[in-house]
Amino acid sequence: MKNIFLLIIGVIVFYSCDNKQKEMSSINPVNWNKRAVELNSNDSLIYGETYLSIYSQIYSYTEHLTHDLTSTISMRNTSLTDTIYMIRANYYDTHGKLIRTYFKNPIYIAPMETVSIVIDETDKEGGTGANFIFDWAIKPHTTEPIFEGIQLSTAGRISFTTNGIRTK
């Protein structure tokens, strides 16, 4: 009887842990709405675009076996004095298909602030060649934002970084 009771408790604990939905805060629009700004077309802003490669998965042993990764995308304001504006952050998969847009309205990043997007290890949509395109705006004479990707798996003891490249 005691063994049956322990078995039932074990099954309940297993299924209750397994069925929980993970919060994916990076795609929660409430977080981005708190940062929303309205840009004035009369402002003398300089607009730019940056490309960043990201890896949701990497190949392991052969092209038929992949290893899932967690990716942290850092959007960094390197200015000590000026706010920068992110117009768009679009996430594409290996084949160039748009997976998601992270915010609908421009957002701000305060001086010396870093804002991150986290792509969970369980989110495999990007695949082995995922990409981000960031559209941004800065005031004249302000340093450009820096975009970095940190990919890691603590299970596989893998970690590496990628750096954004300005395309416009």
C-alpha positions in Angstrom: 0.0 0.0 0.0 2.8 2.4 0.9 4.6 1.7 -2.4 1.4 2.4 -4.4 0.9 5.7 -2.5 4.5 6.8 -3.3 4.0 5.8 -6.9 0.8 7.9 -7.2 2.5 10.9 -5.5 5.5 10.5 -7.9 3.2 10.4 -11.0 1.3 13.5 -9.8 4.5 15.4 -9.2 6.0 14.4 -12.6 2.9 15.4 -14.6 2.4 18.7 -12.6 6.0 19.8 -13.4 5.8 18.6 -17.0 2.6 20.4 -17.9 3.6 23.9 -16.6 3.7 26.6 -19.3 6.9 28.5 -19.3 6.6 32.3 -19.3 8.4 33.7 -22.3 9.0 37.2 -21.0 10.9 38.3 -24.1 7.8 38.2 -26.2 5.4 39.5 -23.6 4.1 42.8 -25.1 3.5 44.3 -21.7 7.3 44.5 -21.1 7.8 46.4 -24.4 4.7 48.7 -23.9 6.4 50.1 -20.8 9.2 51.4 -23.0 7.1 52.7 -25.9 7.8 56.2 -27.2 6.4 58.3 -30.0 9.1 59.7 -32.3 8.6 63.1 -33.8 9.4 63.1 -37.6 10.7 66.7 -37.1 13.5 65.4 -34.8 16.9 65.3 -36.4 17.5 61.6 -35.7 19.9 59.4 -37.6 18.5 56.0 -38.6 20.4 52.8 -38.9 20.0 49.1 -39.3 22.0 46.2 -37.8 22.1 42.5 -38.6 22.8 39.9 -35.9 23.3 36.2 -36.4 21.8 34.0 -33.7 21.8 30.2 -33.2 18.8 28.5 -31.6 20.6 25.2 -32.5 24.0 24.1 -33.6 25.0 20.9 -35.4 26.5 18.1 -33.2 28.4 15.2 -34.7 26.6 15.3 -38.1 24.2 17.5 -40.0 21.4 15.2 -38.7 21.9 15.9 -35.0 21.4 19.3 -33.5 22.0 20.7 -30.0 19.5 23.3 -28.6 20.8 26.6 -27.2 19.5 29.5 -25.1 20.2 32.8 -26.8 20.4 36.2 -25.1 20.3 39.1 -27.4 21.7 42.3 -25.9 20.7 45.7 -27.2 23.2 48.1 -25.6 23.2 51.9 -25.4 26.8 53.0 -25.2 26.1 56.7 -24.7 26.6 58.3 -21.3 24.1 61.0 -22.0 21.7 60.2 -24.8 18.7 57.9 -25.1 18.6 55.7 -28.2 15.5 54.4 -29.9 14.7 50.9 -31.2 12.3 51.1 -34.1 12.1 47.4 -34.8 13.6 44.0 -33.7 12.6 41.3 -36.2 13.6 37.6 -35.6 14.0 35.4 -38.7 14.6 31.6 -39.1 17.3 29.8 -41.0 15.3 30.1 -44.2 14.7 33.9 -43.9 11.1 33.5 -42.7 9.9 36.1 -40.2 9.2 34.4 -36.9 8.2 37.4 -34.8 8.5 41.1 -34.3 9.3 42.0 -30.7 7.6 45.4 -30.4 5.0 47.3 -32.4 6.0 50.8 -31.4 9.5 52.3 -31.0 11.0 51.8 -27.6 13.7 53.7 -25.7 17.0 52.5 -24.2 18.3 54.9 -21.6 22.0 56.0 -21.5 24.3 53.0 -20.6 21.3 50.7 -20.4 21.2 47.2 -21.8 17.8 45.6 -22.9 17.8 41.9 -23.6 15.7 39.5 -25.5 15.9 35.9 -24.4 15.2 33.0 -26.7 14.5 29.9 -24.6 16.4 26.7 -25.2 13.0 25.1 -26.0 12.3 27.6 -28.8 13.8 25.9 -31.8 12.0 28.0 -34.4 15.1 29.9 -35.5 17.2 26.8 -36.2 20.8 26.7 -37.0 20.9 30.0 -38.9 18.5 32.4 -37.2 18.9 36.2 -37.7 17.8 39.5 -36.2 17.4 42.8 -38.0 17.3 45.9 -35.7 16.2 49.3 -36.9 17.2 52.1 -34.6 17.6 55.8 -34.3 20.0 58.1 -32.5 20.6 61.8 -32.1 23.4 63.3 -34.1 26.9 62.8 -32.5 25.5 59.9 -30.3 27.4 56.6 -30.3 25.7 53.8 -32.1 24.0 51.0 -30.2 25.8 47.6 -29.9 24.1 44.3 -30.6 25.4 41.1 -29.3 24.2 37.5 -29.1 25.2 35.1 -26.4 24.4 31.5 -27.1 24.8 28.8 -24.5 23.9 25.4 -23.2 24.9 24.5 -19.7 24.1 20.9 -20.4 26.5 20.7 -23.3 29.0 23.2 -21.8 28.8 25.3 -24.9 28.9 29.1 -25.1 29.9 31.6 -27.8 29.0 35.2 -28.9 28.0 36.9 -32.1 28.3 40.6 -32.9 26.0 42.8 -34.9 27.0 44.3 -38.2 25.6 47.7 -39.4 23.9 47.2 -42.7 22.5 50.7 -43.3 
